[in-house]
Amino acid sequence: MAGLAITDALLKLLGGAVPLGQLLIIQGIGGTVIFGTLALRQGDTNWVANFLLPVVLWRNLFEMIAALSFLTALVLVPLSTLSAILQANPLIVTLGAALWFKEPVGARRWAAICVGLFGVLLVIQPWSDSFGALALLCVLATVALAVRDLITRRLPKDLSTYQAATYAIVTMIPIGCLVLLVTGDSMIRPNTTQTLLLITTVLTMPIGYFGITAAMRVGDVAVVTPFRYTRILFALILAAVIFKERPDALTLLGAAIIVASGLYTIWREHARRDA
């Protein structure tokens, strides 16, 4: 979550100067090189056959939807607001896991997740003027990410996390080219500062992406998802330091509720397993 929050902040810094399509292409190339190299080093094979698996194609589709909607919203929506809306992801994932995988989710954990969602509402404040049509892009990204995470649970066991990450990230390259074609933007030559920021995002994004993919494959969804609430903490700090965003009292209260509900959910899971 820390790696993704840092990547979000840096991409938002770059969003006003570097075209969206170019950002997608650079992220796609950088992530593909890193994960592809790691996959080859550990001896992954059957690249074409695995890529054409229906479960992989569906996962890549929702990865593309999430990447396009998220980066667009990232440029246009305050970082704290976008990160807060993303906190609805655990609720969607847990609901999907209960219905799809029949994973046990008790009443107390459901209550904690609902309380966490209430905290999200306090942060985004949908009754305010700042919650407009652009926020729907954040919602679309959140739903797409949740579906991607659920599909991740169905990936074949012999498909490594590195290979799965390579497949997903490489799809950002054609999406970036399509965005450039539709918007009519031309790729620019980044200056020194922009180049350093781009290099940093290429390094921090794979850290966060690998962490999510690996955790969703080997951990109980109901246990893994509460940790995603920590993203709002990192985002609020970065938004205040870099973009001078000053969250109001409701935003801070909502963030506290989100963290508290996530911690309670983790504690409740441990208590249930001990029993």
Contacts in CASP RR format, 6 or more apart in sequence:
PFRMAT RR
TARGET T0000
AUTHOR 0000-0000-0000
METHOD contacts of the structure
MODEL  1
MAGLAITDALLKLLGGAVPLGQLLIIQGIGGTVIFGTLALRQGDTNWVAN
FLLPVVLWRNLFEMIAALSFLTALVLVPLSTLSAILQANPLIVTLGAALW
FKEPVGARRWAAICVGLFGVLLVIQPWSDSFGALALLCVLATVALAVRDL
ITRRLPKDLSTYQAATYAIVTMIPIGCLVLLVTGDSMIRPNTTQTLLLIT
TVLTMPIGYFGITAAMRVGDVAVVTPFRYTRILFALILAAVIFKERPDAL
TLLGAAIIVASGLYTIWREHARRDA
1 208 0 8 1.000
1 227 0 8 1.000
1 228 0 8 1.000
1 230 0 8 1.000
1 231 0 8 1.000
1 234 0 8 1.000
2 208 0 8 1.000
2 230 0 8 1.000
2 234 0 8 1.000
3 204 0 8 1.000
3 205 0 8 1.000
3 207 0 8 1.000
3 208 0 8 1.000
3 234 0 8 1.000
4 204 0 8 1.000
4 205 0 8 1.000
4 208 0 8 1.000
4 209 0 8 1.000
4 212 0 8 1.000
4 231 0 8 1.000
5 83 0 8 1.000
5 231 0 8 1.000
5 234 0 8 1.000
5 235 0 8 1.000
5 238 0 8 1.000
6 200 0 8 1.000
6 204 0 8 1.000
6 234 0 8 1.000
6 238 0 8 1.000
7 201 0 8 1.000
7 204 0 8 1.000
7 205 0 8 1.000
7 208 0 8 1.000
8 74 0 8 1.000
8 79 0 8 1.000
8 82 0 8 1.000
8 83 0 8 1.000
8 235 0 8 1.000
8 238 0 8 1.000
9 79 0 8 1.000
9 235 0 8 1.000
9 238 0 8 1.000
9 239 0 8 1.000
9 242 0 8 1.000
9 243 0 8 1.000
10 197 0 8 1.000
10 200 0 8 1.000
10 201 0 8 1.000
10 204 0 8 1.000
11 23 0 8 1.000
11 27 0 8 1.000
11 71 0 8 1.000
11 74 0 8 1.000
11 201 0 8 1.000
12 74 0 8 1.000
12 75 0 8 1.000
12 79 0 8 1.000
12 243 0 8 1.000
13 197 0 8 1.000
13 242 0 8 1.000
14 23 0 8 1.000
14 194 0 8 1.000
14 197 0 8 1.000
14 198 0 8 1.000
14 201 0 8 1.000
15 23 0 8 1.000
15 74 0 8 1.000
15 75 0 8 1.000
16 75 0 8 1.000
17 188 0 8 1.000
17 190 0 8 1.000
17 194 0 8 1.000
18 188 0 8 1.000
18 190 0 8 1.000
18 194 0 8 1.000
18 198 0 8 1.000
19 179 0 8 1.000
19 180 0 8 1.000
19 183 0 8 1.000
19 185 0 8 1.000
19 186 0 8 1.000
19 187 0 8 1.000
19 188 0 8 1.000
20 71 0 8 1.000
20 72 0 8 1.000
20 75 0 8 1.000
20 176 0 8 1.000
20 179 0 8 1.000
20 183 0 8 1.000
20 185 0 8 1.000
21 175 0 8 1.000
21 176 0 8 1.000
21 177 0 8 1.000
21 179 0 8 1.000
21 180 0 8 1.000
21 183 0 8 1.000
21 185 0 8 1.000
22 176 0 8 1.000
22 180 0 8 1.000
22 185 0 8 1.000
22 187 0 8 1.000
22 188 0 8 1.000
23 71 0 8 1.000
24 67 0 8 1.000
24 68 0 8 1.000
24 71 0 8 1.000
24 172 0 8 1.000
24 173 0 8 1.000
24 175 0 8 1.000
24 176 0 8 1.000
24 179 0 8 1.000
25 172 0 8 1.000
25 173 0 8 1.000
25 176 0 8 1.000
25 177 0 8 1.000
25 180 0 8 1.000
25 187 0 8 1.000
26 198 0 8 1.000
26 201 0 8 1.000
26 202 0 8 1.000
27 67 0 8 1.000
27 169 0 8 1.000
27 172 0 8 1.000
27 201 0 8 1.000
27 202 0 8 1.000
27 205 0 8 1.000
28 169 0 8 1.000
28 170 0 8 1.000
28 172 0 8 1.000
28 173 0 8 1.000
29 173 0 8 1.000
30 169 0 8 1.000
30 202 0 8 1.000
30 206 0 8 1.000
31 165 0 8 1.000
31 166 0 8 1.000
31 169 0 8 1.000
31 202 0 8 1.000
31 205 0 8 1.000
31 206 0 8 1.000
31 209 0 8 1.000
32 166 0 8 1.000
32 169 0 8 1.000
32 170 0 8 1.000
32 173 0 8 1.000
34 202 0 8 1.000
34 203 0 8 1.000
34 206 0 8 1.000
35 162 0 8 1.000
35 163 0 8 1.000
35 165 0 8 1.000
35 166 0 8 1.000
35 169 0 8 1.000
35 206 0 8 1.000
35 210 0 8 1.000
36 162 0 8 1.000
36 163 0 8 1.000
36 166 0 8 1.000
38 162 0 8 1.000
39 160 0 8 1.000
39 162 0 8 1.000
39 163 0 8 1.000
39 166 0 8 1.000
42 160 0 8 1.000
42 162 0 8 1.000
44 160 0 8 1.000
44 162 0 8 1.000
44 163 0 8 1.000
47 163 0 8 1.000
50 56 0 8 1.000
50 156 0 8 1.000
50 159 0 8 1.000
50 163 0 8 1.000
50 167 0 8 1.000
51 57 0 8 1.000
51 167 0 8 1.000
53 156 0 8 1.000
53 159 0 8 1.000
55 151 0 8 1.000
55 154 0 8 1.000
55 155 0 8 1.000
55 156 0 8 1.000
56 155 0 8 1.000
56 159 0 8 1.000
56 164 0 8 1.000
56 167 0 8 1.000
58 151 0 8 1.000
59 148 0 8 1.000
59 151 0 8 1.000
59 152 0 8 1.000
59 155 0 8 1.000
59 164 0 8 1.000
59 167 0 8 1.000
59 168 0 8 1.000
60 167 0 8 1.000
60 168 0 8 1.000
60 171 0 8 1.000
62 144 0 8 1.000
62 145 0 8 1.000
62 147 0 8 1.000
62 148 0 8 1.000
62 151 0 8 1.000
63 144 0 8 1.000
63 148 0 8 1.000
63 168 0 8 1.000
63 169 0 8 1.000
63 171 0 8 1.000
64 171 0 8 1.000
64 172 0 8 1.000
64 175 0 8 1.000
65 140 0 8 1.000
65 141 0 8 1.000
65 144 0 8 1.000
66 141 0 8 1.000
66 144 0 8 1.000
66 145 0 8 1.000
66 148 0 8 1.000
67 171 0 8 1.000
67 172 0 8 1.000
67 175 0 8 1.000
68 175 0 8 1.000
68 179 0 8 1.000
69 137 0 8 1.000
69 138 0 8 1.000
69 140 0 8 1.000
69 141 0 8 1.000
69 144 0 8 1.000
70 82 0 8 1.000
70 137 0 8 1.000
70 138 0 8 1.000
70 141 0 8 1.000
70 145 0 8 1.000
72 137 0 8 1.000
73 82 0 8 1.000
73 134 0 8 1.000
73 135 0 8 1.000
73 137 0 8 1.000
73 138 0 8 1.000
73 141 0 8 1.000
74 82 0 8 1.000
76 134 0 8 1.000
76 137 0 8 1.000
77 134 0 8 1.000
77 135 0 8 1.000
77 137 0 8 1.000
77 138 0 8 1.000
78 130 0 8 1.000
78 239 0 8 1.000
78 243 0 8 1.000
78 245 0 8 1.000
79 235 0 8 1.000
79 238 0 8 1.000
79 239 0 8 1.000
79 243 0 8 1.000
79 245 0 8 1.000
80 123 0 8 1.000
80 232 0 8 1.000
80 235 0 8 1.000
80 236 0 8 1.000
80 239 0 8 1.000
80 245 0 8 1.000
80 247 0 8 1.000
80 251 0 8 1.000
81 123 0 8 1.000
81 124 0 8 1.000
81 130 0 8 1.000
81 131 0 8 1.000
81 135 0 8 1.000
81 138 0 8 1.000
82 138 0 8 1.000
82 235 0 8 1.000
83 231 0 8 1.000
83 232 0 8 1.000
83 234 0 8 1.000
83 235 0 8 1.000
83 236 0 8 1.000
83 239 0 8 1.000
84 120 0 8 1.000
84 123 0 8 1.000
84 124 0 8 1.000
84 232 0 8 1.000
84 235 0 8 1.000
84 251 0 8 1.000
84 255 0 8 1.000
85 120 0 8 1.000
85 124 0 8 1.000
85 135 0 8 1.000
85 138 0 8 1.000
85 139 0 8 1.000
85 142 0 8 1.000
86 138 0 8 1.000
86 141 0 8 1.000
86 142 0 8 1.000
86 145 0 8 1.000
86 228 0 8 1.000
86 231 0 8 1.000
86 232 0 8 1.000
87 116 0 8 1.000
87 117 0 8 1.000
87 120 0 8 1.000
87 123 0 8 1.000
87 228 0 8 1.000
87 229 0 8 1.000
87 231 0 8 1.000
87 232 0 8 1.000
87 258 0 8 1.000
88 117 0 8 1.000
88 120 0 8 1.000
88 139 0 8 1.000
88 142 0 8 1.000
89 142 0 8 1.000
89 145 0 8 1.000
89 146 0 8 1.000
89 149 0 8 1.000
89 225 0 8 1.000
89 228 0 8 1.000
90 113 0 8 1.000
90 225 0 8 1.000
90 226 0 8 1.000
90 228 0 8 1.000
90 229 0 8 1.000
91 113 0 8 1.000
91 114 0 8 1.000
91 116 0 8 1.000
91 117 0 8 1.000
92 142 0 8 1.000
92 143 0 8 1.000
92 146 0 8 1.000
93 146 0 8 1.000
93 149 0 8 1.000
93 150 0 8 1.000
93 221 0 8 1.000
93 225 0 8 1.000
94 105 0 8 1.000
94 109 0 8 1.000
94 110 0 8 1.000
94 113 0 8 1.000
94 221 0 8 1.000
94 222 0 8 1.000
94 225 0 8 1.000
96 146 0 8 1.000
96 150 0 8 1.000
97 103 0 8 1.000
97 105 0 8 1.000
97 150 0 8 1.000
97 153 0 8 1.000
97 221 0 8 1.000
97 222 0 8 1.000
98 104 0 8 1.000
98 105 0 8 1.000
100 150 0 8 1.000
101 153 0 8 1.000
101 221 0 8 1.000
103 220 0 8 1.000
103 221 0 8 1.000
103 222 0 8 1.000
104 222 0 8 1.000
105 222 0 8 1.000
106 272 0 8 1.000
108 268 0 8 1.000
109 222 0 8 1.000
109 265 0 8 1.000
109 268 0 8 1.000
109 269 0 8 1.000
112 261 0 8 1.000
112 262 0 8 1.000
112 264 0 8 1.000
112 265 0 8 1.000
112 268 0 8 1.000
113 261 0 8 1.000
113 265 0 8 1.000
115 257 0 8 1.000
115 260 0 8 1.000
115 261 0 8 1.000
116 229 0 8 1.000
116 257 0 8 1.000
116 258 0 8 1.000
116 261 0 8 1.000
116 262 0 8 1.000
118 254 0 8 1.000
118 257 0 8 1.000
119 253 0 8 1.000
119 254 0 8 1.000
119 255 0 8 1.000
119 257 0 8 1.000
119 258 0 8 1.000
119 261 0 8 1.000
120 254 0 8 1.000
120 258 0 8 1.000
122 250 0 8 1.000
122 251 0 8 1.000
122 253 0 8 1.000
122 254 0 8 1.000
122 257 0 8 1.000
123 232 0 8 1.000
123 247 0 8 1.000
123 250 0 8 1.000
123 251 0 8 1.000
123 254 0 8 1.000
123 255 0 8 1.000
123 258 0 8 1.000
124 131 0 8 1.000
124 135 0 8 1.000
125 131 0 8 1.000
125 250 0 8 1.000
125 251 0 8 1.000
126 135 0 8 1.000
148 168 0 8 1.000
149 212 0 8 1.000
149 216 0 8 1.000
149 221 0 8 1.000
150 221 0 8 1.000
152 164 0 8 1.000
152 213 0 8 1.000
152 216 0 8 1.000
152 217 0 8 1.000
153 216 0 8 1.000
153 217 0 8 1.000
153 221 0 8 1.000
155 164 0 8 1.000
155 217 0 8 1.000
161 210 0 8 1.000
161 213 0 8 1.000
161 214 0 8 1.000
161 217 0 8 1.000
162 210 0 8 1.000
164 213 0 8 1.000
165 206 0 8 1.000
165 209 0 8 1.000
165 210 0 8 1.000
165 213 0 8 1.000
168 209 0 8 1.000
169 206 0 8 1.000
169 209 0 8 1.000
179 185 0 8 1.000
180 186 0 8 1.000
180 187 0 8 1.000
190 198 0 8 1.000
215 224 0 8 1.000
215 227 0 8 1.000
216 224 0 8 1.000
220 269 0 8 1.000
222 265 0 8 1.000
222 269 0 8 1.000
223 266 0 8 1.000
223 269 0 8 1.000
226 261 0 8 1.000
226 262 0 8 1.000
226 263 0 8 1.000
226 265 0 8 1.000
226 266 0 8 1.000
227 266 0 8 1.000
229 258 0 8 1.000
229 259 0 8 1.000
229 261 0 8 1.000
229 262 0 8 1.000
230 259 0 8 1.000
232 255 0 8 1.000
232 258 0 8 1.000
232 259 0 8 1.000
233 255 0 8 1.000
233 259 0 8 1.000
236 247 0 8 1.000
236 251 0 8 1.000
236 252 0 8 1.000
236 255 0 8 1.000
239 245 0 8 1.000
239 247 0 8 1.000
240 246 0 8 1.000
240 247 0 8 1.000
247 255 0 8 1.000
END
